[in-house]
Amino acid sequence: MAAPPGINDEFSLEGFWWLPSDPDALVAGVLLFNQKDGPVLTLTGTFEPKKEAFGSTLDDRPVIHGRTKDGKAVSLFGALQTARKGGLGQSAVHEVYEAHLLAMGLHFDNEDAAIFTRSYVGFEDIEAWLGHRFFDLRHETESGNWSLGIDRSVARPLGRIDGAALSVGSGFYTDASSTSFTVTARCHIVIAPDAPQPVGWHFEAAAQIQGLASLCTGRHLPLRLLFLDGPEIRHAKDKSRATEVHIYASMTHPESQKTRRHESPMVRATDFPEPADALLQKWFDSYGELSSALYLFLTALADRAMFINIRFALAIQALEVFHRRSAPGTIIPDEEHAVLQQALIAAIPAGTSAAMREKLKGTLSFSNEPSLRQRLRALIEEVEAHMGEAAAGYDKAFVQRLVDTRNFYTHYSPDLENKILEGAELHYAIRRIVLLLIVLLLLRIGIEPATVREAIADHREFRQLWEKAGNPR
């Protein structure tokens, strides 16, 4: 059996389509899927009765079912009718629906139904992160023969979180023709909840494990596949197996740039402590508060064509968000600040204009939050405390230039123009920010400082940024 299409593939499915409330009213149509538009269904006909088809307004249909020409069951969710063409003596009516979710392999009416017992998650370069190799090519010198070995080992445990077990598995697909024989191997992470869960639960768990791998790799790893085990169906000889349901949706996170050949993940899953339960649980628990910072910095890395000042702004914002989310706090206790704030407001001279008085009050209301400079220093000191050493280049002068550059590109103040980072200095400042945030995130989820230090040492650019001030050579 040939491998089914992945989430980033483009494909089309011809078949018949209907509403779950009227399964006998079949309408021919073609479903197209790509990452730009998501699932788009074009019907040659209409779901409305013929007498109501002409002149009726656009409508949304939460769920649409279909059966493809080769017999696949399809469910579309959140289907919004975006166009209707034809009618009034013209050609046949054509309706166009756009959906936010496509499930191939099963008909079900409610995407919140807790019916899926496992999910299988694959993303770009998953084999490198897991340290897994499928194929072993060998050459026998004496005979001149080549042999190809395939590792078809069973799933191995990765760890456990509250309510679910994680493991590493693989799938193999073959496709034969008269002139060729193709073997497609796909590695995936299996997420098995203790009780069946809905699609959304599995999607969220997939995003969390994808985010962890992206962090460890140092760049965004786009999701490549997501399929679920649905309700069991009975086959020949009274045997039953779970329905395989492939999920497709338009993803919102950016595509990653291609990795240069010498790059590899900073931290692999094989570097995790055994068992990795505590580390995985800490990541899943903190994902909600740390994901904003993670995806800001991954976005900054994703597009090489992005203006460098925009990339810098995203990177520095990621650090600021990390500090705000992971170390919420104030400079002084809120009670003390309230007293101080009132005293300062009372000290505003009586003749101050209303506009200036309003401006001062607004400024004072945020005066108990740490400044960007204070946040950066706190984060650098946190890394130094955990790592037991001070990284080169992260001194007060560097912090000041980061602050000046951020303030210039935020307000474009002329007095800062000669103080900002530019060119190669700005590029490597961004890379230092990226390194700092990766280290902070890895330490926060429980990666040992020694493992983080080894990862830095193995990365040519990061090693130079960590050990020497100035730009790498």
N, C-alpha and C positions, 0 to 999 in steps of 0.2 A: 504494500500500500504506500502510495506517495505521501510525502509529508504535507499536512494541511498548511495553508498560508499563515504567515505570522502577522503580528499586529501592525508592522510597518510595511507589509506587502500591499499591493493594489490588486484587486480581483473583482470579478463580476459573477453574479449568480442569476440564472434565468429560472423562472418557475411560476407557480400560482400562489396567490396571496389572499388572505381573508381576515376579517375581524373575528376574534374569539366568540363574540356574541352571535355571529351568523356564519358558522363554518361551512355552510353549503354554498355561499355566494362567493365563488372563486373568481379572481381577476388576474389575468396574465400580467407579468411585469418583470423588470430587470433591476436587481439590487447591485449597486456599485459601492465599493469601499476603498477609501484611501485615507491617509493620515490628515490631509488638508481639510477634506469635507466630511469625514466620518461616513456612516452608512446613509446612502441616498437611494430611495426606492422610486422608480418611475413605473406607473401602472398604465397599461393600455386599456383604459376603462375607468370605472369609478366604483367606490364602495357604496355610493348613494343609489337608491332606486332611480331608474332611468328618468322618470318624470321629474325628479328633484335635482338631477345632475346639472341642468343648465341654469345658470344664474345664481346658484347657491354660493354662499360665502366660504372662504377658506376655513378649515376646521382642524383641530388637533385630535389625533387618535393615540391614546397612551400606549396601546399594545397592538401590534400587527403580527400575525403568524403567516408562515409560508412553507412551501415544499418545493425544493429545487428539482431540476430535471433529473439529477442523479439520485434523488430520494432523500436529501438532507432536510431535517427539520430546522426551521429558522424562527426565532422570536426577536422582534424589534420593540424596544422600549423608548418611551418619550418621543414618539413619532409626531412630528409637526408638519402639517400640510403647508408647503411653501409655494406651490403653483398649481394651476389648473388651466389646461389649454384645450381648445377645440370646442365642439358643440355649436348650436345655432346654425345647422346646415353645413358646418365645416366637417373636417375629419373626426375620427373617434376622439372621445374625451381622454385626455392624459392627465393623471394626477401625479404630483411629485411630493414625496414625504422625506423629511430628514429626521433621523433618530439619533439619540445620544448613546445607545448601546445596542450591539448586535450579539445575540447568543446563537451559535450554530451547533445543532445536535439535539435540541430538546424544545418542545413546546411547553411554555409555562406562562401564566397570566400575570404574575406578581413578582417583580424583581426583588421585593423584600421577603420573599418566601425563603425560609431557612431549610433548604433541601440539598445543599452541597456539602459533601463530606470531606473533600480534599481539593486543594488547588495546586497547580504546577506552574511555577514562575520561571521564566527565562529572560535574560537581558544580555546586552552586548558584552562580550568578553567575560562571560560568567565562568568559563573554563579556566581562564587565567586567574580569576579571583579565588576560585575553589581549589586551584592547583590540580585540576583534573585533566587527564589526557585520554582521548578515546582510541586513537589509532597509533600503532607502533609499526613503522616501516623498517624492514630489515633486508640487508643484502648479503647473500652467501657468496663469499669471494670465490670459493673453489668451483661451485656449480654455476655461478652467475645468476642464480635465481633471486627474485625479489619476493618477499612475503609481507602481507599486510595483516597485522593482528588487530582485533577489536576488543576493547574492554567492555564486557557486558555485565559487570559486577552489579549486584543488587544494591539497593539504597543503603546509604550509611548515615547514621545519626549526625545531625548538626547541633542540636540543642533543644531545649524546651522552654517555653514561656507560659505564663498563666493561661490555661485553657487550650493549649495547642502544642503539638510537637513539630519540629522542623527537621528535615532530612535532605540529603542530596540524592537525586535519582537521575535516570537517563532514559531516553526513548530513541528507538531506531526505526527508520522507515526505508523501504527499498522500492526502487522504480526500475523496471527492466524493459528494454526494447530489443529490437532485433540486432542492434549494434552496440548496446551499452548496458551496463548494470550499475546503478547508483545506490549508494548507501548514505543516508543522511542521519547523522547522530546529533541529538539535542540534549544538552545537559540542563537540568532544572532543579529548583529547590521545591520540595514538597512541603506544604503547610497543611497539617491534619488537625483540625479543631476537635475537641473532645465531644462536641455535639454539632450536628449539621448547622451551617450558617448561610446567610443570603449572599448574593453576588457582591454587594457593597462591602461586606466584611472581608471577603477574600481579596477584593481590589485594594482595600486599605492595607491589609497585611502584605500584599505584593509590593505596594509602594514603599512600605517601611523597610522591607528587606532589600529592595532595589536602592533605597537611599543609603543604607548602611554600606552596601557594596560600592556605591558611587563615592562615598566619603573615603573609604579605604583605598580606592583607586586614584582619587584626586581629580576626577572629572565625572560628568554626568554619563551614566550608562543607560541608554534608552531601553525601555521594556520591549522585548521581542516576541514573547508569547505568554499567554495566560489561558489555561484550560482547567476545567473543573470536573470532578466526579459528581454526577447527579444521581437521581434515583436508580436503583437497580432494575434491569429488565431481564426477562427470561429468554433464553436462547434454546437451541437444540439440546436434547438429552437432559432437559430440566436443569440446565446450568444457567446461572445468572451472573451478570457483571454490571458494574456501574456505567451509566450513560456518560460518554465523553462529550463535554460541552465546551466549545472554544469561544472565547470572549473577545470582542473587537470594539474599540472605541477610539475616538480622536484624543490623543494625549496632549496635555497642556504644557508639559515641561519641554525645554529646548532640546534639540538634537545636539549630541556632543561632537566636537571636532575629532577628526581621526587621530589616533595616538601614533606618535612616531615609533618606529620599530624598536628603539632601545628602551622605550618606556614600559614599565610594568607596574602592577599595583603596589602601593607603598606597604600595605598590610594585607596579607591574604587570610582567608578564613582558617587556613591551617596554622596561622600564628595565634589564633584565639586560645585562651586557656581551656583545658579539658577538665570537666565538662564546661561548655560555653553558656550554660543556662543563665548564670548571673549577668554576664555581659549582654546577651541577647535581651533579657528582661529589662535591663537598664536602658537599652536603646529603644525598645518598644515603649517603655514608660515615658521616656523623655522626648520621643519623636515629635509630639505635639508642640512642645515649646522650642525645640531646636530646629525643626524643619524649615522655618522661615529663613533663618540664617544660612542653613545648608543650601537651599535652593537659590538664594540671592547670590552666593558665591559661585555656585555651579553655573548660573546664568552668565555671570561675568566671564567665566572660562569658555563658554560654549561657542561664542561667535567671534572668530578672529577678525572679521570685518567690522566689528563694533568700534566706534570711536573710543580711543584709549581713555579719554576723560570720563566717558560714561562707564567704562569697565572699572575704572578707579572708584567712581561714586558707588557702584554696586558692591564692590569689595569692601570698602570702608563702612558702608551701611550694614553689610553682613556682620562685621565685627561688632558694630554698635548694637545691632539687634541681639546678637549672641549674649552680650553682656547684660542687656536689659532683660532678656528672658531667663538667663541662667543665674544671674546674681541680682535679682530685684532688690532695690534698697534706696536709701536716701542718704544725703550727706550728714544730716542730723535727724534725730527723731521728729516725727511729724508734729508732735505736740510743741516741741521747742520751735520748730519752723513757723508754726501758726502764730506764736507769740511774737517772733522776730518779724514776720511779715506784717503784722498789724502795726508794730512799732515803726517800721520803715515807711509804711503808707501814711501813718500819722505825721511823720517827719517831712513829708512832701510840702514845700513852701505853699502858703495860702494863695499866692498869686500865680501858681502854675496853671497853664492852660488845660482845658478839659481833655484835649487830644493827648498831651504829654502825660497827664495824670493817668489816663486809660492805658497808655503804653507802659508806664512804669508798673501799674498793677498787674498787667498781663505778664510782664517779665518776671516779677516777683513770684507769681503763682507757680512758675517752673524753676525757680532758683534753687530748690532743694534736690534737683536731679543732678547727677554727676555730669560734668562737661565731657566732650569727646576726648579731650586730653586726659582727664582723670580715668575715663573708661579704658583707654589704650594702655595707660600705665598699669592699671589694675590687672589687665589681661596679661601683659608681659611679665609682671611680677608673679602671677599665678603659674605661668609656664616655667619660670625660673625656679620657683619653689618645688614643683613636681619633678622637674628634670635634674635638679641639683647643679645646674650650670646656667650661666647667662649666655644667651645666643648673641653672636656678634651683630652689630648693625642696628640693634633695637634700642638705641640710646635716646637721651632727651632731645638731642638735635633732630633725630629722625622722626620722633613723635611730633615735634613742633612743625616740621615740614609737612607731615601728613595732615595736621590740623589746618595749616595755612592753605594747602592745596585743596582740601575739601571746602574750606570757606570761600576760596576764590571761585571755584567752579559752581558753588551754590549761589553766591551773591555777585560775583565778578567785580569785586572791590579793587579799584586801581592801585591802592596802596599795597596790595598783596601780590601783584603781578610779578614782581622781581624776586619773590620768596618761594615760588611754587616749584614742584618737581616737574620736569619735562623730559621728553625723549626717552633715552635708555634708562635714566634715573627713575622716571615714572613707571616704566615697564617693570623694572625689578622691584620697585616699591610695591606694586600690585602683587608680584610673586611672593614677596615677604609677607604681605597680608594674608595671602592664600596659605602659605606655610604655617603661619601663626594660627589661623583658624582651624586648619586640619589637625594640628597638634592639640589644640584645645578640645576639639570634639572627640578625638581619639582618647585623650586622657579622661574626659568626662564620662565616657561609657565604660571605662575600666580597662583599657589597653595598658599594659605595664609600661612605665617610662623607658625601661631598657629596650623593649620591643619597638617603641616609637623612635628611640635613638638609632637603633639598627636600621629602621626603615629610612630615616633621613640619610644615614651614611651610604645606603645603597642607591640613593637618588642623586645623580651627579649634580644637578642644579641646586636642589635643596641643600645638599651637603655644603656647597660653597656659600650659599646664603646664610646658613646656620653658623659656619665656622669663621667666615671673614666678612668684614664690613666692605661696603662698596659693591660695584657690579661684578658678577662672575666673569671669568675669562673663558 
